[in-house]
Amino acid sequence: MTVTLTEKAEFRLRAFLQGSAPSANGATKGVRISVKDGGCNGYEYGLDIISQPQPDDVVVQQGKVLVYVDAKSAPLLEGVVIDFIDGVLESGFKFTNPNATDTCGCGKSFKAGDCSPEGVPCS
């Protein structure tokens, strides 16, 4: 499983992890990446800070950040590069996905061949 965080994305995610409330059980927090049905092209990315991965999550260490990849989403996330953009017109995490056959103008959703569910307008 290959998921890559750029230096900027790793730095920003480390800041989020350090700033979040400590885990009650002392577990190491990480970032969970997933794909779910939605968005204007059929799939949208999920990025959550969690204390405990799901039993079937794929664990990837990116620098000092633990990345948990949802096992069901893994085929759609193979080779994805996550960057962080901080600009006047656009700020946030940007996903560059080699599996995407089309992306939305909002940058939050994508289509992957003929297997994508039907998209809904971005909000």
Buried (B, 14 or more C-beta within 10 A) or exposed (E): BEBBBBEBBBBBBBEEBEEEEEEEEEEEBBBBBBBBEBBBBBBBBEBEBBBBBEEEBBEBEBEEBBBBBBBEBBEBBBEBBBBBBEEEEEEEBBBEBEBBEBBBEEBBBBBBEEEBEEBBEBE
